[in-house]
Amino acid sequence: MDELAIFNSLEAAFWMIVGFVVFRKSRLSGLNRRLGAIASVWFVLFGLSDVCEAFSGAWWRPWPLLVLKALCIGALITCGFVYRKNKV
């Protein structure tokens, strides 16, 4: 396993842990409970995309990996905007 694959594996673990923490924290909040659950799924999917990247060697190959990463980033940005709007 080369350095890039090791980094992507560690990054995958990080994003999955973030997803778990967001899910657990959102269970304590009534207002953002659903949003936290949705965001946690996207964080875990983003982590899984890093697992795929570790094996493929590139984030743009194969093309469905690029699409998955773009969807994850778009969904997480949307969740951030919704959270910020709800918080104000």
C-alpha positions as CSV (number, residue, x, y, z in Angstrom):
1,M,0.0,0.0,0.0
2,D,1.5,3.3,-1.0
3,E,1.4,6.6,0.9
4,L,-1.6,8.0,-1.0
5,A,-3.7,4.8,-0.3
6,I,-2.8,5.0,3.4
7,F,-3.8,8.7,3.5
8,N,-7.1,8.0,1.8
9,S,-7.8,5.2,4.2
10,L,-7.2,7.5,7.2
11,E,-9.3,10.2,5.6
12,A,-12.1,7.6,5.0
13,A,-12.0,6.7,8.7
14,F,-12.0,10.4,9.6
15,W,-15.2,11.2,7.6
16,M,-17.0,8.1,8.9
17,I,-16.2,9.1,12.4
18,V,-17.4,12.7,11.7
19,G,-20.6,11.1,10.3
20,F,-21.1,9.1,13.5
21,V,-20.4,12.1,15.7
22,V,-22.9,14.3,13.7
23,F,-25.5,11.5,14.0
24,R,-25.0,11.2,17.8
25,K,-25.0,15.0,18.4
26,S,-28.1,15.4,16.2
27,R,-30.0,12.9,18.4
28,L,-29.7,15.4,21.2
29,S,-31.2,18.2,19.2
30,G,-34.9,18.4,18.4
31,L,-34.7,21.0,15.7
32,N,-31.9,19.6,13.6
33,R,-32.5,15.9,14.2
34,R,-33.5,15.0,10.7
35,L,-30.8,17.3,9.1
36,G,-28.1,15.6,11.3
37,A,-29.2,12.2,10.2
38,I,-29.1,13.3,6.5
39,A,-25.7,14.9,6.9
40,S,-24.3,11.9,8.7
41,V,-25.3,9.6,5.8
42,W,-23.5,11.9,3.4
43,F,-20.4,12.0,5.6
44,V,-20.3,8.2,5.6
45,L,-20.8,8.1,1.9
46,F,-17.9,10.6,1.5
47,G,-15.8,8.3,3.6
48,L,-16.7,5.3,1.5
49,S,-15.7,7.3,-1.6
50,D,-12.3,7.7,-0.1
51,V,-12.1,3.9,0.4
52,C,-12.8,3.6,-3.4
53,E,-10.2,6.3,-4.1
54,A,-7.6,4.4,-2.1
55,F,-8.1,1.4,-4.4
56,S,-8.4,3.3,-7.7
57,G,-5.6,5.8,-7.1
58,A,-7.5,8.8,-8.3
59,W,-10.6,10.7,-7.2
60,W,-11.8,11.1,-10.8
61,R,-11.4,7.5,-11.9
62,P,-13.8,5.7,-12.4
63,W,-16.2,8.4,-13.3
64,P,-19.0,7.3,-10.9
65,L,-16.5,8.0,-8.1
66,L,-16.2,11.6,-9.3
67,V,-20.0,11.9,-9.5
68,L,-20.4,10.4,-5.9
69,K,-17.8,12.8,-4.5
70,A,-19.5,15.8,-6.3
71,L,-22.9,14.7,-4.9
72,C,-21.5,14.3,-1.4
73,I,-19.9,17.7,-1.4
74,G,-23.0,19.4,-2.8
75,A,-25.2,17.7,-0.3
76,L,-23.0,18.6,2.6
77,I,-22.8,22.2,1.5
78,T,-26.6,22.3,1.3
79,C,-26.9,20.7,4.8
80,G,-24.5,23.5,6.1
81,F,-26.7,26.2,4.6
82,V,-29.9,24.7,6.0
83,Y,-28.3,24.3,9.4
84,R,-27.1,27.9,9.4
85,K,-30.6,29.1,8.3
86,N,-32.3,27.1,11.0
87,K,-29.8,28.3,13.7
88,V,-30.5,32.0,13.0
